[in-house]
């Protein structure tokens, strides 16, 4: 009797686990690289305090995918991130030092396809993922005397590995790590800017969720 009950439970769990990632299933979800933060503080020197720059950052990546065969998913990822810095700077002129406020903002947008493969047939499934994306950035800076804006675009590649914890037949919690590389060039219409490239490499930790239909 116990063997029959154990076999029945095992078959039930395996069936649920497979049905989540079987051919024809659709998933939507989102992940973040844990980069949301807000930072401010003060600096003290000989009893005098000065405010440090305030820095806010946030990143999120919605996804949608389709299982072309069991455990193999292809889809589209849209990554959005922003970083904002506010503070004060001292400028020196003929009238001596002057303090003026400034604000800068860096926005990044990326979109492209991804492929993900799940391993094992149970409620805890390791996975690997590869992606390629078009990347666009916009950098804005303003103070009391001037403003500046620059744009760049390029291509990025990403490789991720992690574990999906299936809470039930419809929802998974995903934890993982990843590596990404981006190559971007300025896009401001200036002569010779195509010869200038910025190459970025990043290692990140990810947390996210997926809904399966």
N, C-alpha and C positions, 0 to 999 in steps of 0.2 A: 504493500500500500504506500509506504513512504517513498519507494523508488518510483512508483507511478506518479505520485504527487510532485516529486522533484523533477521528473522528466517533463511533466505538463508545464510546470513553472518555467523551466529552461526553454522549452519550445515557445511559450508565450512571449518571454523576454526577447528571444532571438527574432521572432516574427515582427515584434514592434520595432526592434532596432533596425532590421532590414527595411521595413516599410518606410522608414523616415528618409532613407537615401536610395530608394530603388528608382529604376528608370521611369521617367515621366513626372517625377515629383518637381515641384517648384518651391524655392525658398526666397525669402526677403529678410534682410537683417541690417545690422550696423555694427561697426567696431570703432574703437578709439585707441590711440597709442599712449594713453595715460598722460598726455601732455597738458591737460587742463591745469592751469595754475594761476594764482594771483600773488604777486610779490610786492611788498613795500617795506620800508624801514627807515631808520635814521642813522646817521653817522655822527659821531661825537669826537671833537678834538679840542682839548684844553677847556672843557666845559661848555663849548659851543656846539649846538646840534644843527645838522643839516638834513633835510629830507632826501632819501635816495629815490632814484627813478622808480615809478610804479610800472610793473610789467604784468600783462595779462595775456595768456595764450590758451588756445583751444583747438582741438582737431577731432574730426569724425569722418567716417567712411561708410556710407550706405551701400548695400550690395543687393543684387537680384540675380538668381541663378536657376539653371534647369539641369536636371540629371539626364544626360544623354544615354548612359547605361548605369547599372547599379554601382553606386558609390563614386561615380565620376561626374563632376558638376562643371559646367561652363557658365559664365555670366559676365556681368558688367559691374564695375566698381566706380564710385564717384567719391573722391577724397577732397575734403575741404579743411583748411586750417587758417588760423589768423593769429597774429602776435601784435600786441599794441604796447608801446612804451610812452610814458608821459613823465616829464620832469622839468628841471630848470638848468640852464647853462649860463656861465659867466662869460661876457664878452668885454674886451678892452678896447677903448677908443680914446679920442682926445680928451674926453671928459672923465676918464677913469673907468673902473670896472662897472659893468651893468649886468643885471640878471634878467633873463627873459625866459619865458616858458616855451616848451616845444612838445610836439607829439609826432610819433612816427608809427606807421602801421604797415605790416607785411601780410598780404593775403595770397594764399596759394590754392589753386584749383587743378585737379587732375582727374582724368576720366579714361577708362580703357577696359579691355577684357581681362578675365582671370580664369584659371583652371584650378580646381581643387579636387583632391582624391582622399576619400575616407578609407581607413583600414578597420578591420575587425567587424564582427557582427554582434555587438552588444551595446549597452547604453553609454559606454565610454569609448569614444572612437578617436584615435590619433588621426591627424590629417596633414597633408602638405599642400602648398599652394604656390602658384607662379602667376605673375601679372606683368603687363606692360601698359604704359599710360602716356597720354599727352599731358604735359605739365605747363601751366601758365602762372606767372607770379606778377604781383603788382606791389610796388614799394612807394609809399607816400610819406612825406615828411613836411611838417609845417612848424614855423615859429612866428614870432611877432614881426619879423622883418622879411621873411621869404618863404617860399614853398617849393617843393621838389617832388617830381613823380617819375618813376621809371618802370618799364615793363620788360618781362623776359618770358621766353617759352622754350620748350624742348621736349625731351623724352625721358621717361623713367622706367626702371625695372624693379620688380620686387619678388622676394622669395620668403615664404613663411612656413612655419611648422608649429603645430599645437595639438591640443586635445579638446574635443567637443563633448561636453557632459549633457546628455539628453535627459531633461527633467521629466518629460513625458513624450507622447507620440508627436507633439507639434512644436516643441520649444527646445533649443539647445543653448547652453552657455559655453562660449568658446574662450580659451586662454591660449596664448601663444607668444612666440618671438619671431622677429623678422629682420631681414636685411633689405635695404633699398639703395639704389644708385640713380642719380639724376644728372643729366647733362643739359644745361640751359644756356641760351645766348640772349643778349639784349635785343629788344624789339622796339626801339624808339625812333627808327628812321635815320640814325646817325651814320655817317660814312665810316667804314672800317669796323663796325661793331660785330660783324659776322666772324671776325678773327678772334673775338674775345669769348671765351667759354668759362662757365663755372661748373665744376664737377663736385657733386655732393654725395657723401656716403653716410648712411645712418643705420644703427642697430636699435631696435625698439621692442618694447613689450606691448602686447595687444590684449584687450578684453572686449568681448562682443557677444551678440546673441543672434540667433536665426529662428525664423518661423517657417514651418514646413506645411505645404498644402498638397 
